[in-house]
Amino acid sequence: MGVRRLSNRLRVARAERQLSQEQLAARAGVTRQTISSIETGQYCPSALLAFQLAETLDKRVDELFFLEGDRQ
């Protein structure tokens, strides 16, 4: 089976709303480092956090997060 990973468009969505990582973090109740780690793919958010981020950015979860890689 191929390797799949969760990718995201968080940085783009954040930029569209003209929010800094720190501002988004404060609104979502996490640290700036958490936002940075999600944006760089070093951290996979919980479902709850993914929904909180989507709600904060006025997006659907599937607009922010998606699977990449081979599907076998």
Helices and strands as residue ranges (DSSP letters): E 4-8, H 10-16, H 21-28, H 32-39, H 47-56, H 61-64, E 65-69
